[in-house]
Amino acid sequence: MLFPFLKNKGIYAVAVLSTKAEKKKIGIVPCGNEIFPRLVPVPGRTGCFILSEELILHFLPLLYKGYKVRNRRHLLCRRRNSSSEIFFRVSENV
C-alpha cells in the first residue's frame, strides 16, 4: 500500500471510512492555509473564530459520499528533520 505525500509541518484531518461491504479505508485531508485561512470568522459573532481544521473535520461526510465516516476526530501534524520523521496527534476529541 502506498502512503500519500504529506507536507512537512502540515496539519491533516484523518478519518476512518467504511464501504457498504464494511471494508475499512483511511481518508486524509490537508488542512493548509492555501485554500482559506486557518482562523475562519464565525458569522454574526464579532471577534469569534473557528479553526479551519475543525470545520474540515465537521464536514468530512460531505467529502466522502458513498462511505460511512466511522471516526473523524483525529488531526495529525507531520514534523520532519534530516534524520527522523515524527507524526504528532494534534487532537483526539474535537
PDB file of N, CA, C and O in Angstrom:
ATOM      1  N   MET A   1       0.848  -1.188   0.000  1.00  0.00           N
ATOM      2  CA  MET A   1       0.000   0.000   0.000  1.00  0.00           C
ATOM      3  C   MET A   1       0.888   1.244   0.000  1.00  0.00           C
ATOM      4  O   MET A   1       1.812   1.345   0.807  1.00  0.00           O
ATOM      5  N   LEU A   2       0.620   2.164  -0.875  1.00  0.00           N
ATOM      6  CA  LEU A   2       1.364   3.411  -0.937  1.00  0.00           C
ATOM      7  C   LEU A   2       0.784   4.414   0.038  1.00  0.00           C
ATOM      8  O   LEU A   2      -0.432   4.508   0.206  1.00  0.00           O
ATOM      9  N   PHE A   3       1.663   5.159   0.676  1.00  0.00           N
ATOM     10  CA  PHE A   3       1.220   6.193   1.596  1.00  0.00           C
ATOM     11  C   PHE A   3       1.340   7.531   0.878  1.00  0.00           C
ATOM     12  O   PHE A   3       2.333   7.760   0.188  1.00  0.00           O
ATOM     13  N   PRO A   4       0.364   8.417   1.018  1.00  0.00           N
ATOM     14  CA  PRO A   4       0.398   9.690   0.287  1.00  0.00           C
ATOM     15  C   PRO A   4       1.501  10.606   0.808  1.00  0.00           C
ATOM     16  O   PRO A   4       1.951  10.476   1.947  1.00  0.00           O
ATOM     17  N   PHE A   5       1.925  11.532  -0.045  1.00  0.00           N
ATOM     18  CA  PHE A   5       2.896  12.538   0.375  1.00  0.00           C
ATOM     19  C   PHE A   5       2.219  13.482   1.364  1.00  0.00           C
ATOM     20  O   PHE A   5       1.148  14.020   1.086  1.00  0.00           O
ATOM     21  N   LEU A   6       2.842  13.675   2.503  1.00  0.00           N
ATOM     22  CA  LEU A   6       2.346  14.618   3.499  1.00  0.00           C
ATOM     23  C   LEU A   6       3.400  15.703   3.683  1.00  0.00           C
ATOM     24  O   LEU A   6       4.564  15.415   3.963  1.00  0.00           O
ATOM     25  N   LYS A   7       2.986  16.927   3.526  1.00  0.00           N
ATOM     26  CA  LYS A   7       3.876  18.073   3.597  1.00  0.00           C
ATOM     27  C   LYS A   7       4.417  18.257   5.014  1.00  0.00           C
ATOM     28  O   LYS A   7       3.688  18.086   5.991  1.00  0.00           O
ATOM     29  N   ASN A   8       5.698  18.605   5.117  1.00  0.00           N
ATOM     30  CA  ASN A   8       6.288  18.864   6.425  1.00  0.00           C
ATOM     31  C   ASN A   8       5.570  20.030   7.110  1.00  0.00           C
ATOM     32  O   ASN A   8       5.261  21.037   6.472  1.00  0.00           O
ATOM     33  N   LYS A   9       5.315  19.890   8.377  1.00  0.00           N
ATOM     34  CA  LYS A   9       4.609  20.876   9.217  1.00  0.00           C
ATOM     35  C   LYS A   9       3.152  21.051   8.807  1.00  0.00           C
ATOM     36  O   LYS A   9       2.506  22.020   9.205  1.00  0.00           O
ATOM     37  N   GLY A  10       2.640  20.132   8.025  1.00  0.00           N
ATOM     38  CA  GLY A  10       1.247  20.204   7.600  1.00  0.00           C
ATOM     39  C   GLY A  10       0.318  19.555   8.613  1.00  0.00           C
ATOM     40  O   GLY A  10       0.692  18.597   9.290  1.00  0.00           O
ATOM     41  N   ILE A  11      -0.884  20.079   8.710  1.00  0.00           N
ATOM     42  CA  ILE A  11      -1.916  19.501   9.574  1.00  0.00           C
ATOM     43  C   ILE A  11      -2.914  18.790   8.663  1.00  0.00           C
ATOM     44  O   ILE A  11      -3.323  19.322   7.631  1.00  0.00           O
ATOM     45  N   TYR A  12      -3.296  17.579   9.065  1.00  0.00           N
ATOM     46  CA  TYR A  12      -4.174  16.748   8.254  1.00  0.00           C
ATOM     47  C   TYR A  12      -5.318  16.195   9.096  1.00  0.00           C
ATOM     48  O   TYR A  12      -5.109  15.717  10.211  1.00  0.00           O
ATOM     49  N   ALA A  13      -6.528  16.265   8.548  1.00  0.00           N
ATOM     50  CA  ALA A  13      -7.680  15.619   9.169  1.00  0.00           C
ATOM     51  C   ALA A  13      -7.680  14.167   8.708  1.00  0.00           C
ATOM     52  O   ALA A  13      -7.546  13.887   7.517  1.00  0.00           O
ATOM     53  N   VAL A  14      -7.830  13.250   9.649  1.00  0.00           N
ATOM     54  CA  VAL A  14      -7.790  11.825   9.333  1.00  0.00           C
ATOM     55  C   VAL A  14      -9.105  11.196   9.752  1.00  0.00           C
ATOM     56  O   VAL A  14      -9.592  11.429  10.859  1.00  0.00           O
ATOM     57  N   ALA A  15      -9.679  10.394   8.858  1.00  0.00           N
ATOM     58  CA  ALA A  15     -10.957   9.737   9.144  1.00  0.00           C
ATOM     59  C   ALA A  15     -10.870   8.266   8.778  1.00  0.00           C
ATOM     60  O   ALA A  15     -10.225   7.888   7.800  1.00  0.00           O
ATOM     61  N   VAL A  16     -11.529   7.444   9.580  1.00  0.00           N
ATOM     62  CA  VAL A  16     -11.692   6.032   9.243  1.00  0.00           C
ATOM     63  C   VAL A  16     -13.012   5.920   8.490  1.00  0.00           C
ATOM     64  O   VAL A  16     -14.062   6.330   8.986  1.00  0.00           O
ATOM     65  N   LEU A  17     -12.942   5.359   7.283  1.00  0.00           N
ATOM     66  CA  LEU A  17     -14.112   5.240   6.419  1.00  0.00           C
ATOM     67  C   LEU A  17     -14.455   3.767   6.248  1.00  0.00           C
ATOM     68  O   LEU A  17     -13.585   2.904   6.362  1.00  0.00           O
ATOM     69  N   SER A  18     -15.721   3.484   5.977  1.00  0.00           N
ATOM     70  CA  SER A  18     -16.089   2.110   5.646  1.00  0.00           C
ATOM     71  C   SER A  18     -17.035   2.115   4.455  1.00  0.00           C
ATOM     72  O   SER A  18     -17.840   3.030   4.275  1.00  0.00           O
ATOM     73  N   THR A  19     -16.914   1.062   3.644  1.00  0.00           N
ATOM     74  CA  THR A  19     -17.759   0.900   2.469  1.00  0.00           C
ATOM     75  C   THR A  19     -19.010   0.129   2.868  1.00  0.00           C
ATOM     76  O   THR A  19     -19.145  -0.303   4.013  1.00  0.00           O
ATOM     77  N   LYS A  20     -19.916  -0.039   1.921  1.00  0.00           N
ATOM     78  CA  LYS A  20     -21.124  -0.824   2.201  1.00  0.00           C
ATOM     79  C   LYS A  20     -20.781  -2.264   2.535  1.00  0.00           C
ATOM     80  O   LYS A  20     -21.516  -2.930   3.263  1.00  0.00           O
ATOM     81  N   ALA A  21     -19.648  -2.750   1.994  1.00  0.00           N
ATOM     82  CA  ALA A  21     -19.197  -4.119   2.275  1.00  0.00           C
ATOM     83  C   ALA A  21     -18.379  -4.181   3.562  1.00  0.00           C
ATOM     84  O   ALA A  21     -17.772  -5.208   3.866  1.00  0.00           O
ATOM     85  N   GLU A  22     -18.361  -3.068   4.330  1.00  0.00           N
ATOM     86  CA  GLU A  22     -17.647  -2.967   5.608  1.00  0.00           C
ATOM     87  C   GLU A  22     -16.126  -3.040   5.475  1.00  0.00           C
ATOM     88  O   GLU A  22     -15.436  -3.376   6.437  1.00  0.00           O
ATOM     89  N   LYS A  23     -15.598  -2.726   4.288  1.00  0.00           N
ATOM     90  CA  LYS A  23     -14.149  -2.611   4.140  1.00  0.00           C
ATOM     91  C   LYS A  23     -13.728  -1.264   4.708  1.00  0.00           C
ATOM     92  O   LYS A  23     -14.363  -0.245   4.434  1.00  0.00           O
ATOM     93  N   LYS A  24     -12.661  -1.258   5.496  1.00  0.00           N
ATOM     94  CA  LYS A  24     -12.200  -0.011   6.113  1.00  0.00           C
ATOM     95  C   LYS A  24     -11.119   0.633   5.267  1.00  0.00           C
ATOM     96  O   LYS A  24     -10.264  -0.039   4.691  1.00  0.00           O
ATOM     97  N   LYS A  25     -11.183   1.966   5.209  1.00  0.00           N
ATOM     98  CA  LYS A  25     -10.203   2.770   4.497  1.00  0.00           C
ATOM     99  C   LYS A  25      -9.873   3.972   5.357  1.00  0.00           C
ATOM    100  O   LYS A  25     -10.593   4.294   6.301  1.00  0.00           O
ATOM    101  N   ILE A  26      -8.785   4.625   5.023  1.00  0.00           N
ATOM    102  CA  ILE A  26      -8.384   5.840   5.731  1.00  0.00           C
ATOM    103  C   ILE A  26      -8.508   7.012   4.772  1.00  0.00           C
ATOM    104  O   ILE A  26      -8.045   6.941   3.634  1.00  0.00           O
ATOM    105  N   GLY A  27      -9.130   8.088   5.231  1.00  0.00           N
ATOM    106  CA  GLY A  27      -9.212   9.322   4.454  1.00  0.00           C
ATOM    107  C   GLY A  27      -8.333  10.375   5.107  1.00  0.00           C
ATOM    108  O   GLY A  27      -8.400  10.584   6.319  1.00  0.00           O
ATOM    109  N   ILE A  28      -7.505  11.041   4.304  1.00  0.00           N
ATOM    110  CA  ILE A  28      -6.603  12.078   4.813  1.00  0.00           C
ATOM    111  C   ILE A  28      -6.854  13.353   4.017  1.00  0.00           C
ATOM    112  O   ILE A  28      -6.761  13.358   2.789  1.00  0.00           O
ATOM    113  N   VAL A  29      -7.171  14.433   4.727  1.00  0.00           N
ATOM    114  CA  VAL A  29      -7.477  15.713   4.074  1.00  0.00           C
ATOM    115  C   VAL A  29      -6.520  16.778   4.607  1.00  0.00           C
ATOM    116  O   VAL A  29      -6.449  16.985   5.818  1.00  0.00           O
ATOM    117  N   PRO A  30      -5.785  17.454   3.725  1.00  0.00           N
ATOM    118  CA  PRO A  30      -4.896  18.521   4.191  1.00  0.00           C
ATOM    119  C   PRO A  30      -5.699  19.712   4.710  1.00  0.00           C
ATOM    120  O   PRO A  30      -6.744  20.058   4.161  1.00  0.00           O
ATOM    121  N   CYS A  31      -5.198  20.324   5.765  1.00  0.00           N
ATOM    122  CA  CYS A  31      -5.868  21.484   6.369  1.00  0.00           C
ATOM    123  C   CYS A  31      -4.974  22.719   6.262  1.00  0.00           C
ATOM    124  O   CYS A  31      -4.877  23.493   7.214  1.00  0.00           O
ATOM    125  N   GLY A  32      -4.329  22.909   5.128  1.00  0.00           N
ATOM    126  CA  GLY A  32      -3.386  24.010   4.963  1.00  0.00           C
ATOM    127  C   GLY A  32      -4.051  25.341   4.702  1.00  0.00           C
ATOM    128  O   GLY A  32      -5.254  25.414   4.451  1.00  0.00           O
ATOM    129  N   ASN A  33      -3.250  26.399   4.764  1.00  0.00           N
ATOM    130  CA  ASN A  33      -3.752  27.765   4.553  1.00  0.00           C
ATOM    131  C   ASN A  33      -3.872  28.110   3.079  1.00  0.00           C
ATOM    132  O   ASN A  33      -4.269  29.228   2.753  1.00  0.00           O
ATOM    133  N   GLU A  34      -3.541  27.188   2.171  1.00  0.00           N
ATOM    134  CA  GLU A  34      -3.569  27.502   0.755  1.00  0.00           C
ATOM    135  C   GLU A  34      -4.984  27.765   0.240  1.00  0.00           C
ATOM    136  O   GLU A  34      -5.158  28.505  -0.728  1.00  0.00           O
ATOM    137  N   ILE A  35      -5.983  27.179   0.866  1.00  0.00           N
ATOM    138  CA  ILE A  35      -7.354  27.311   0.378  1.00  0.00           C
ATOM    139  C   ILE A  35      -8.095  28.431   1.106  1.00  0.00           C
ATOM    140  O   ILE A  35      -8.688  29.300   0.468  1.00  0.00           O
ATOM    141  N   PHE A  36      -8.063  28.412   2.423  1.00  0.00           N
ATOM    142  CA  PHE A  36      -8.621  29.505   3.211  1.00  0.00           C
ATOM    143  C   PHE A  36      -7.821  29.635   4.496  1.00  0.00           C
ATOM    144  O   PHE A  36      -7.086  28.715   4.857  1.00  0.00           O
ATOM    145  N   PRO A  37      -7.948  30.754   5.192  1.00  0.00           N
ATOM    146  CA  PRO A  37      -7.108  30.990   6.370  1.00  0.00           C
ATOM    147  C   PRO A  37      -7.389  29.987   7.486  1.00  0.00           C
ATOM    148  O   PRO A  37      -8.477  29.416   7.564  1.00  0.00           O
ATOM    149  N   ARG A  38      -6.391  29.783   8.346  1.00  0.00           N
ATOM    150  CA  ARG A  38      -6.549  28.831   9.451  1.00  0.00           C
ATOM    151  C   ARG A  38      -7.631  29.292  10.423  1.00  0.00           C
ATOM    152  O   ARG A  38      -8.384  28.468  10.943  1.00  0.00           O
ATOM    153  N   LEU A  39      -7.718  30.580  10.672  1.00  0.00           N
ATOM    154  CA  LEU A  39      -8.781  31.120  11.529  1.00  0.00           C
ATOM    155  C   LEU A  39      -9.899  31.657  10.650  1.00  0.00           C
ATOM    156  O   LEU A  39      -9.695  32.582   9.864  1.00  0.00           O
ATOM    157  N   VAL A  40     -11.083  31.069  10.788  1.00  0.00           N
ATOM    158  CA  VAL A  40     -12.240  31.458   9.986  1.00  0.00           C
ATOM    159  C   VAL A  40     -13.209  32.216  10.892  1.00  0.00           C
ATOM    160  O   VAL A  40     -13.616  31.694  11.930  1.00  0.00           O
ATOM    161  N   PRO A  41     -13.586  33.453  10.509  1.00  0.00           N
ATOM    162  CA  PRO A  41     -14.518  34.201  11.347  1.00  0.00           C
ATOM    163  C   PRO A  41     -15.887  33.520  11.419  1.00  0.00           C
ATOM    164  O   PRO A  41     -16.387  33.003  10.420  1.00  0.00           O
ATOM    165  N   VAL A  42     -16.479  33.529  12.607  1.00  0.00           N
ATOM    166  CA  VAL A  42     -17.809  32.957  12.805  1.00  0.00           C
ATOM    167  C   VAL A  42     -18.828  34.026  12.437  1.00  0.00           C
ATOM    168  O   VAL A  42     -18.827  35.102  13.034  1.00  0.00           O
ATOM    169  N   PRO A  43     -19.702  33.753  11.463  1.00  0.00           N
ATOM    170  CA  PRO A  43     -20.688  34.759  11.043  1.00  0.00           C
ATOM    171  C   PRO A  43     -21.598  35.181  12.206  1.00  0.00           C
ATOM    172  O   PRO A  43     -22.075  34.349  12.979  1.00  0.00           O
ATOM    173  N   GLY A  44     -21.817  36.474  12.302  1.00  0.00           N
ATOM    174  CA  GLY A  44     -22.729  37.001  13.310  1.00  0.00           C
ATOM    175  C   GLY A  44     -22.129  37.109  14.714  1.00  0.00           C
ATOM    176  O   GLY A  44     -22.828  37.500  15.648  1.00  0.00           O
ATOM    177  N   ARG A  45     -20.855  36.770  14.877  1.00  0.00           N
ATOM    178  CA  ARG A  45     -20.207  36.848  16.197  1.00  0.00           C
ATOM    179  C   ARG A  45     -18.872  37.561  16.045  1.00  0.00           C
ATOM    180  O   ARG A  45     -17.846  36.940  15.767  1.00  0.00           O
ATOM    181  N   THR A  46     -18.904  38.848  16.228  1.00  0.00           N
ATOM    182  CA  THR A  46     -17.721  39.672  16.062  1.00  0.00           C
ATOM    183  C   THR A  46     -16.604  39.211  16.999  1.00  0.00           C
ATOM    184  O   THR A  46     -16.819  39.008  18.194  1.00  0.00           O
ATOM    185  N   GLY A  47     -15.420  39.051  16.435  1.00  0.00           N
ATOM    186  CA  GLY A  47     -14.262  38.660  17.234  1.00  0.00           C
ATOM    187  C   GLY A  47     -14.174  37.177  17.549  1.00  0.00           C
ATOM    188  O   GLY A  47     -13.261  36.757  18.260  1.00  0.00           O
ATOM    189  N   CYS A  48     -15.111  36.363  17.033  1.00  0.00           N
ATOM    190  CA  CYS A  48     -15.084  34.909  17.264  1.00  0.00           C
ATOM    191  C   CYS A  48     -14.592  34.206  16.001  1.00  0.00           C
ATOM    192  O   CYS A  48     -14.961  34.557  14.880  1.00  0.00           O
ATOM    193  N   PHE A  49     -13.748  33.206  16.222  1.00  0.00           N
ATOM    194  CA  PHE A  49     -13.163  32.464  15.115  1.00  0.00           C
ATOM    195  C   PHE A  49     -13.223  30.975  15.398  1.00  0.00           C
ATOM    196  O   PHE A  49     -13.342  30.553  16.549  1.00  0.00           O
ATOM    197  N   ILE A  50     -13.139  30.179  14.334  1.00  0.00           N
ATOM    198  CA  ILE A  50     -13.049  28.728  14.449  1.00  0.00           C
ATOM    199  C   ILE A  50     -11.874  28.287  13.576  1.00  0.00           C
ATOM    200  O   ILE A  50     -11.620  28.875  12.525  1.00  0.00           O
ATOM    201  N   LEU A  51     -11.168  27.260  14.011  1.00  0.00           N
ATOM    202  CA  LEU A  51     -10.045  26.753  13.229  1.00  0.00           C
ATOM    203  C   LEU A  51     -10.556  26.033  11.987  1.00  0.00           C
ATOM    204  O   LEU A  51     -11.533  25.287  12.052  1.00  0.00           O
ATOM    205  N   SER A  52      -9.894  26.257  10.862  1.00  0.00           N
ATOM    206  CA  SER A  52     -10.330  25.632   9.612  1.00  0.00           C
ATOM    207  C   SER A  52     -10.323  24.112   9.719  1.00  0.00           C
ATOM    208  O   SER A  52     -11.181  23.455   9.129  1.00  0.00           O
ATOM    209  N   GLU A  53      -9.373  23.534  10.459  1.00  0.00           N
ATOM    210  CA  GLU A  53      -9.343  22.079  10.595  1.00  0.00           C
ATOM    211  C   GLU A  53     -10.564  21.533  11.335  1.00  0.00           C
ATOM    212  O   GLU A  53     -10.985  20.403  11.088  1.00  0.00           O
ATOM    213  N   GLU A  54     -11.129  22.326  12.235  1.00  0.00           N
ATOM    214  CA  GLU A  54     -12.352  21.915  12.926  1.00  0.00           C
ATOM    215  C   GLU A  54     -13.521  21.853  11.935  1.00  0.00           C
ATOM    216  O   GLU A  54     -14.344  20.939  11.988  1.00  0.00           O
ATOM    217  N   LEU A  55     -13.579  22.835  11.035  1.00  0.00           N
ATOM    218  CA  LEU A  55     -14.628  22.832  10.004  1.00  0.00           C
ATOM    219  C   LEU A  55     -14.463  21.642   9.069  1.00  0.00           C
ATOM    220  O   LEU A  55     -15.443  20.993   8.704  1.00  0.00           O
ATOM    221  N   ILE A  56     -13.222  21.357   8.681  1.00  0.00           N
ATOM    222  CA  ILE A  56     -12.972  20.221   7.787  1.00  0.00           C
ATOM    223  C   ILE A  56     -13.397  18.923   8.451  1.00  0.00           C
ATOM    224  O   ILE A  56     -14.049  18.094   7.818  1.00  0.00           O
ATOM    225  N   LEU A  57     -13.040  18.731   9.720  1.00  0.00           N
ATOM    226  CA  LEU A  57     -13.460  17.515  10.434  1.00  0.00           C
ATOM    227  C   LEU A  57     -14.983  17.398  10.478  1.00  0.00           C
ATOM    228  O   LEU A  57     -15.537  16.315  10.291  1.00  0.00           O
ATOM    229  N   HIS A  58     -15.645  18.513  10.723  1.00  0.00           N
ATOM    230  CA  HIS A  58     -17.100  18.505  10.829  1.00  0.00           C
ATOM    231  C   HIS A  58     -17.771  18.105   9.511  1.00  0.00           C
ATOM    232  O   HIS A  58     -18.772  17.388   9.509  1.00  0.00           O
ATOM    233  N   PHE A  59     -17.211  18.573   8.393  1.00  0.00           N
ATOM    234  CA  PHE A  59     -17.841  18.346   7.095  1.00  0.00           C
ATOM    235  C   PHE A  59     -17.239  17.177   6.308  1.00  0.00           C
ATOM    236  O   PHE A  59     -17.522  17.040   5.118  1.00  0.00           O
ATOM    237  N   LEU A  60     -16.428  16.342   6.933  1.00  0.00           N
ATOM    238  CA  LEU A  60     -15.840  15.197   6.237  1.00  0.00           C
ATOM    239  C   LEU A  60     -16.873  14.299   5.555  1.00  0.00           C
ATOM    240  O   LEU A  60     -16.600  13.816   4.456  1.00  0.00           O
ATOM    241  N   PRO A  61     -18.049  14.048   6.149  1.00  0.00           N
ATOM    242  CA  PRO A  61     -19.032  13.203   5.453  1.00  0.00           C
ATOM    243  C   PRO A  61     -19.442  13.749   4.084  1.00  0.00           C
ATOM    244  O   PRO A  61     -19.809  12.978   3.196  1.00  0.00           O
ATOM    245  N   LEU A  62     -19.385  15.062   3.906  1.00  0.00           N
ATOM    246  CA  LEU A  62     -19.720  15.638   2.601  1.00  0.00           C
ATOM    247  C   LEU A  62     -18.620  15.363   1.568  1.00  0.00           C
ATOM    248  O   LEU A  62     -18.896  15.282   0.371  1.00  0.00           O
ATOM    249  N   LEU A  63     -17.389  15.221   2.028  1.00  0.00           N
ATOM    250  CA  LEU A  63     -16.273  14.924   1.128  1.00  0.00           C
ATOM    251  C   LEU A  63     -16.253  13.464   0.710  1.00  0.00           C
ATOM    252  O   LEU A  63     -15.828  13.136  -0.398  1.00  0.00           O
ATOM    253  N   TYR A  64     -16.710  12.592   1.590  1.00  0.00           N
ATOM    254  CA  TYR A  64     -16.628  11.151   1.339  1.00  0.00           C
ATOM    255  C   TYR A  64     -18.015  10.540   1.157  1.00  0.00           C
ATOM    256  O   TYR A  64     -18.399   9.623   1.882  1.00  0.00           O
ATOM    257  N   LYS A  65     -18.752  11.052   0.193  1.00  0.00           N
ATOM    258  CA  LYS A  65     -20.073  10.484  -0.115  1.00  0.00           C
ATOM    259  C   LYS A  65     -19.879   9.055  -0.610  1.00  0.00           C
ATOM    260  O   LYS A  65     -18.938   8.774  -1.352  1.00  0.00           O
ATOM    261  N   GLY A  66     -20.753   8.171  -0.207  1.00  0.00           N
ATOM    262  CA  GLY A  66     -20.625   6.769  -0.574  1.00  0.00           C
ATOM    263  C   GLY A  66     -19.880   5.957   0.475  1.00  0.00           C
ATOM    264  O   GLY A  66     -19.844   4.728   0.409  1.00  0.00           O
ATOM    265  N   TYR A  67     -19.291   6.644   1.439  1.00  0.00           N
ATOM    266  CA  TYR A  67     -18.609   5.992   2.550  1.00  0.00           C
ATOM    267  C   TYR A  67     -19.272   6.409   3.849  1.00  0.00           C
ATOM    268  O   TYR A  67     -19.846   7.494   3.949  1.00  0.00           O
ATOM    269  N   LYS A  68     -19.189   5.551   4.827  1.00  0.00           N
ATOM    270  CA  LYS A  68     -19.625   5.932   6.159  1.00  0.00           C
ATOM    271  C   LYS A  68     -18.381   6.376   6.925  1.00  0.00           C
ATOM    272  O   LYS A  68     -17.408   5.630   7.027  1.00  0.00           O
ATOM    273  N   VAL A  69     -18.419   7.599   7.462  1.00  0.00           N
ATOM    274  CA  VAL A  69     -17.288   8.110   8.231  1.00  0.00           C
ATOM    275  C   VAL A  69     -17.415   7.565   9.650  1.00  0.00           C
ATOM    276  O   VAL A  69     -18.275   7.996  10.418  1.00  0.00           O
ATOM    277  N   ARG A  70     -16.549   6.616   9.985  1.00  0.00           N
ATOM    278  CA  ARG A  70     -16.609   5.939  11.289  1.00  0.00           C
ATOM    279  C   ARG A  70     -15.976   6.765  12.391  1.00  0.00           C
ATOM    280  O   ARG A  70     -16.493   6.822  13.507  1.00  0.00           O
ATOM    281  N   ASN A  71     -14.872   7.396  12.087  1.00  0.00           N
ATOM    282  CA  ASN A  71     -14.155   8.150  13.098  1.00  0.00           C
ATOM    283  C   ASN A  71     -13.517   9.343  12.414  1.00  0.00           C
ATOM    284  O   ASN A  71     -12.766   9.180  11.453  1.00  0.00           O
ATOM    285  N   ARG A  72     -13.803  10.522  12.892  1.00  0.00           N
ATOM    286  CA  ARG A  72     -13.250  11.730  12.277  1.00  0.00           C
ATOM    287  C   ARG A  72     -12.731  12.687  13.334  1.00  0.00           C
ATOM    288  O   ARG A  72     -12.866  13.902  13.188  1.00  0.00           O
ATOM    289  N   ARG A  73     -12.154  12.172  14.369  1.00  0.00           N
ATOM    290  CA  ARG A  73     -11.736  13.015  15.481  1.00  0.00           C
ATOM    291  C   ARG A  73     -10.230  13.195  15.579  1.00  0.00           C
ATOM    292  O   ARG A  73      -9.724  13.578  16.634  1.00  0.00           O
ATOM    293  N   HIS A  74      -9.517  12.931  14.518  1.00  0.00           N
ATOM    294  CA  HIS A  74      -8.074  12.998  14.620  1.00  0.00           C
ATOM    295  C   HIS A  74      -7.473  14.010  13.663  1.00  0.00           C
ATOM    296  O   HIS A  74      -7.832  14.074  12.487  1.00  0.00           O
ATOM    297  N   LEU A  75      -6.557  14.794  14.190  1.00  0.00           N
ATOM    298  CA  LEU A  75      -5.742  15.690  13.392  1.00  0.00           C
ATOM    299  C   LEU A  75      -4.293  15.272  13.592  1.00  0.00           C
ATOM    300  O   LEU A  75      -3.856  15.050  14.721  1.00  0.00           O
ATOM    301  N   LEU A  76      -3.558  15.168  12.510  1.00  0.00           N
ATOM    302  CA  LEU A  76      -2.145  14.822  12.585  1.00  0.00           C
ATOM    303  C   LEU A  76      -1.315  15.974  12.061  1.00  0.00           C
ATOM    304  O   LEU A  76      -1.735  16.710  11.168  1.00  0.00           O
ATOM    305  N   CYS A  77      -0.130  16.119  12.630  1.00  0.00           N
ATOM    306  CA  CYS A  77       0.822  17.103  12.153  1.00  0.00           C
ATOM    307  C   CYS A  77       2.120  16.366  11.848  1.00  0.00           C
ATOM    308  O   CYS A  77       2.640  15.638  12.694  1.00  0.00           O
ATOM    309  N   ARG A  78       2.635  16.552  10.659  1.00  0.00           N
ATOM    310  CA  ARG A  78       3.874  15.893  10.268  1.00  0.00           C
ATOM    311  C   ARG A  78       5.041  16.826  10.553  1.00  0.00           C
ATOM    312  O   ARG A  78       5.043  17.978  10.117  1.00  0.00           O
ATOM    313  N   ARG A  79       6.035  16.329  11.286  1.00  0.00           N
ATOM    314  CA  ARG A  79       7.260  17.077  11.572  1.00  0.00           C
ATOM    315  C   ARG A  79       8.432  16.225  11.114  1.00  0.00           C
ATOM    316  O   ARG A  79       8.530  15.048  11.459  1.00  0.00           O
ATOM    317  N   ARG A  80       9.308  16.821  10.344  1.00  0.00           N
ATOM    318  CA  ARG A  80      10.422  16.057   9.804  1.00  0.00           C
ATOM    319  C   ARG A  80      11.690  16.897   9.856  1.00  0.00           C
ATOM    320  O   ARG A  80      11.679  18.084   9.530  1.00  0.00           O
ATOM    321  N   ASN A  81      12.787  16.258  10.272  1.00  0.00           N
ATOM    322  CA  ASN A  81      14.091  16.903  10.138  1.00  0.00           C
ATOM    323  C   ASN A  81      14.975  15.978   9.317  1.00  0.00           C
ATOM    324  O   ASN A  81      14.478  15.004   8.751  1.00  0.00           O
ATOM    325  N   SER A  82      16.245  16.248   9.238  1.00  0.00           N
ATOM    326  CA  SER A  82      17.121  15.481   8.345  1.00  0.00           C
ATOM    327  C   SER A  82      17.284  14.023   8.747  1.00  0.00           C
ATOM    328  O   SER A  82      17.602  13.187   7.902  1.00  0.00           O
ATOM    329  N   SER A  83      17.073  13.701  10.019  1.00  0.00           N
ATOM    330  CA  SER A  83      17.339  12.331  10.452  1.00  0.00           C
ATOM    331  C   SER A  83      16.115  11.543  10.904  1.00  0.00           C
ATOM    332  O   SER A  83      16.194  10.324  11.061  1.00  0.00           O
ATOM    333  N   SER A  84      15.004  12.202  11.112  1.00  0.00           N
ATOM    334  CA  SER A  84      13.844  11.458  11.601  1.00  0.00           C
ATOM    335  C   SER A  84      12.542  12.082  11.122  1.00  0.00           C
ATOM    336  O   SER A  84      12.504  13.213  10.637  1.00  0.00           O
ATOM    337  N   GLU A  85      11.491  11.311  11.274  1.00  0.00           N
ATOM    338  CA  GLU A  85      10.165  11.772  10.883  1.00  0.00           C
ATOM    339  C   GLU A  85       9.207  11.401  12.005  1.00  0.00           C
ATOM    340  O   GLU A  85       9.191  10.258  12.463  1.00  0.00           O
ATOM    341  N   ILE A  86       8.417  12.360  12.443  1.00  0.00           N
ATOM    342  CA  ILE A  86       7.516  12.145  13.564  1.00  0.00           C
ATOM    343  C   ILE A  86       6.130  12.667  13.194  1.00  0.00           C
ATOM    344  O   ILE A  86       5.996  13.739  12.604  1.00  0.00           O
ATOM    345  N   PHE A  87       5.101  11.895  13.549  1.00  0.00           N
ATOM    346  CA  PHE A  87       3.727  12.362  13.388  1.00  0.00           C
ATOM    347  C   PHE A  87       3.176  12.636  14.777  1.00  0.00           C
ATOM    348  O   PHE A  87       3.240  11.777  15.655  1.00  0.00           O
ATOM    349  N   PHE A  88       2.642  13.818  14.975  1.00  0.00           N
ATOM    350  CA  PHE A  88       2.037  14.183  16.251  1.00  0.00           C
ATOM    351  C   PHE A  88       0.527  14.159  16.102  1.00  0.00           C
ATOM    352  O   PHE A  88      -0.019  14.625  15.101  1.00  0.00           O
ATOM    353  N   ARG A  89      -0.133  13.618  17.095  1.00  0.00           N
ATOM    354  CA  ARG A  89      -1.589  13.717  17.127  1.00  0.00           C
ATOM    355  C   ARG A  89      -1.899  15.080  17.720  1.00  0.00           C
ATOM    356  O   ARG A  89      -1.589  15.346  18.882  1.00  0.00           O
ATOM    357  N   VAL A  90      -2.502  15.929  16.930  1.00  0.00           N
ATOM    358  CA  VAL A  90      -2.817  17.278  17.376  1.00  0.00           C
ATOM    359  C   VAL A  90      -4.032  17.249  18.288  1.00  0.00           C
ATOM    360  O   VAL A  90      -4.068  17.939  19.306  1.00  0.00           O
ATOM    361  N   SER A  91      -5.018  16.455  17.924  1.00  0.00           N
ATOM    362  CA  SER A  91      -6.274  16.468  18.649  1.00  0.00           C
ATOM    363  C   SER A  91      -6.934  15.099  18.551  1.00  0.00           C
ATOM    364  O   SER A  91      -6.834  14.415  17.533  1.00  0.00           O
ATOM    365  N   GLU A  92      -7.602  14.719  19.615  1.00  0.00           N
ATOM    366  CA  GLU A  92      -8.327  13.454  19.595  1.00  0.00           C
ATOM    367  C   GLU A  92      -9.821  13.654  19.792  1.00  0.00           C
ATOM    368  O   GLU A  92     -10.625  12.899  19.246  1.00  0.00           O
ATOM    369  N   ASN A  93     -10.192  14.649  20.556  1.00  0.00           N
ATOM    370  CA  ASN A  93     -11.603  14.841  20.891  1.00  0.00           C
ATOM    371  C   ASN A  93     -12.087  16.194  20.417  1.00  0.00           C
ATOM    372  O   ASN A  93     -12.373  17.081  21.222  1.00  0.00           O
ATOM    373  N   VAL A  94     -12.175  16.347  19.124  1.00  0.00           N
ATOM    374  CA  VAL A  94     -12.617  17.622  18.560  1.00  0.00           C
ATOM    375  C   VAL A  94     -14.114  17.679  18.578  1.00  0.00           C
ATOM    376  O   VAL A  94     -14.699  18.672  18.145  1.00  0.00           O
TER     377      VAL A  94
END
